[in-house]
């Protein structure tokens, strides 16, 4: 298959590496230096070159805020049968765009960030595929993920963004609050160091990625839940209510048990 990958950040580069041995792959990035070390791929300096390449699949790996604009800039150079694909962490606005594009599409979300995942060993990682995607596109990504041992989940567009608010925005928000309370002191404690490692890993991510996760329309509800539980815990501590604390901790254990 002829595949054009647009955007060669960490996830775009990972896809390029995974696909270039089995497919005819071309890459484009607005920063040519990012394409410097790719092998067995065609490097485009302008998107106009896509027309001659005639891709059968275009995988859009740019930040969410640019996804639709990049698609629109290239649509006129693609045959109608070309499958459009994105790997955005939040799908806001994409369903509407795809309906109007006239192209088959597949929307996916590899749910492993370069900071915390070993891209050489992905057997314990997960990926989401949007159920409204075309069958050919879903089959392509299922085969890719299955080859790598990645667990596959299927959601509709709305269900995906609700899940992301729960599974990503909630721990992200908690880590951000933790980091906001830090002081420049040498602090002992294994649990503290583990939380600090998580915070440093999260904050090494691209600001645009973190922003798109937190600006998910469903994130605010999760933040309201966090605020509610934090207020409840504050009340328990202020009242030094041992019985209520026991009930609170029992509820937490029930929530996280297998």
N, C-alpha and C positions, 0 to 999 in steps of 0.2 A: 504494500500500500504506500502511496505517496502522502507523506505527512508533513505539514508545516507547523512548527512550534513557534509561537510568537511570545517573546518574553523569556529571557534566559537567566532568571534569578535562580535560587536554589532548587525550587521545584521544577522549573522549566529545564534546567540543566540535568536534573535527575531523570526526567522523562526522555530527554534526548539520549542520554547514555543507555537507558533501558531499551529504547526502540530502534536505535540506529543500526544494530546488527541484523535485524529481521525485516526492516522496512527502508524505503528510500526517504530519508529525512532531510528537510531544510529548516534552517532556523533564522529568525530575524529578531534583532533587539535594537532599540534606538541608540544604545551605547555599543558601538562595534567592538570595543575592547572586551566585553563580556563573552564574545564568541571566539576569542583568540585561540583557546586550547581545545575546541571541539574537534573530534576526528570522525571521519566517515560521514560527514554531513555537508550539505551545501550551505554557505553563509550568505545571506542576503543583506545588502546595505540599504536597500529600499524595498518597501512592500510591493511596489509595482512589479518586482521580479516574480511575485507569486503567480502572476497570470501565465507566464510561460511554463512555470513548474506544474501548474494545473493540479493542485493538491486534491486528494480525495477526502482528507480529514485535516481540519485546522484546529489545533489545540491552543487556546488562548490562556496564557499563564501570566498575564500582567496583573497588577493590583486591581482589586474590585472596582475602585472608582474609575478605572480606565477601560474596563472590560468591554462595555457596550460601544464606547467610542472607537476602540480599536477594531471591533467587528465591523462597524459601519464603514470604516475607512477602507476595508478590504472586500466588502461584499460584492461590489461591481466587478471584481476581478476573479470571482469564483463561479464555477459552473453550478447550476441549481441543485445538482445532486450531491455537492460537497457537504460533508457533515461538519457542523460547527460544534466545538467542544470547549467547555471551560472546566476549571478545577477550583473555582472560587469557594472560599470558606463560608461565605454568606451569599444567598441566591437572590437577594432583593433586586427586583427589576428585570431579572433575566427571563422569567417565564413570559412576560409581556413582550420582550424583545424577540425571543425565539418565535412566538406566535406570529409576529409581523414580518419576520425575516424571509419566510418562504423556503427556508432550508431545513433539512433534517438536522437534529441536534442530539447531543448527549451531554448531560451535566453531571459532573462527578466531583468528589471531594476526598482526596487522599488525606486521611485524618492522622497524619504523623508529621510533626514539624522537624526540620533538620536539627534543631537544638536538642531535642529529647530522644529522637529515634536514630538508630543505627541503620542507615539506608542499605547496608550490606546484609542485614538480618532483620527482615520485616515480618517474620512469621507470626509475631504476637500483635501486629498492628492491624488497623481497620481502615476501611474506605467506604464511602457512601456513593451510591448511584441513584440518580433521580428517576423515579418510576415513569414519568412522562416522556423520557428520552426515547429516541427511535431504537428499534430492536437491533439494528446493525451496530449502532454506537454502543449500546449496552453490552452486546456480545464482545466488542473489542476490549472494553475496559474490564469486563469480567475475566476475559482470558489473560489480560496483563496482570491483574491482581491475583488471580488464581496461580499463575506461574510463580509468583513471588511468595505465595503462602499467606497473602493478606486476607483477612476476614472481610466479607462483603455484606453490607447492609443496604436496603433499598427504602427510600422515603420519597414522598411527593415533595414539591418545592416548599410548601408551608411546613410540613412535618420536619424537613431537614433543618430549617432555620430555628424551629422550636427546639430541636435536639441540640443544635450548636449552642444556643443560649444556655441550655442546661449543662452540657458536657464541657464546653470551653469557656464561655463568659463567666460562669460561676467560679471556677477555680482561678481564672485570670483575675477577676475582681478581688478575690480573697488575697491573692499574691500581691496585687498592687497595693492593697491596704496595708499588708505586712511591710512591704518595702517603704511605704510612706512614713512608717513609724520608726525607721532605723536611725541609729546614731553612730557616729564614727568612734566606736569603742570596740575593744577586743572582747568578745562575748563567748564564754564557754557553753557547752551543752550540745549533745549530738542532734537533738531535734531542731534546735535553732540553726545549726549548720546545714541540716538537710533543707530546711525552709529557705535559707539564704541561697543555697545552690539552685533551687527551683526559681527563686526570684531573679537571680543573675541570668539564668538561662532564658526565662521569659523576656526579660528586658533587653536581651541581645537580639531579639527578633526585630524585624523591620517595623517602624512605627505605623506604616500603612496597614500591615497585617493586623496588628493589635487594634488599630482603630476600626477596621472593618468588622472584627469580631465584637467589639464593645458597642458599635453603632447598629448592630443587628436590632431590628424593631422589637424583638422578643426579649432582649437583654434586660430592659428596664424592669420587667416583672420579676426576673431573678434577683435583681438588685433590691427590689422591694422586699422579697422574701429574706434576703440576707439581713437587711436593716431590721426587719421584724424580729428575727431570731437573735440578733445582737442586742436589741433593746430588751428582749426577754431575759437573756443571760445577764445583762447589766443589772436588771431589776433583782434577779436572784442573788447576785453578788452583793449588791447594796444592802439587801435585807439579811444577808448571811443565813439564807434559808437552806439548811442542809437537806431537808426532806425534798424540797423542790429541785435542788441540784441533783439529787439521786434520780428523780423522775426524768429530768432533762438528759442526764447521761445515759439512762436506760433507753430513752427514745433515740438517742444518737446511735447507740449500739444496734438497735433494731433497724435503723435506716441503712446501715452499712454492712449488715451481715450478709453472707452469701446466700 
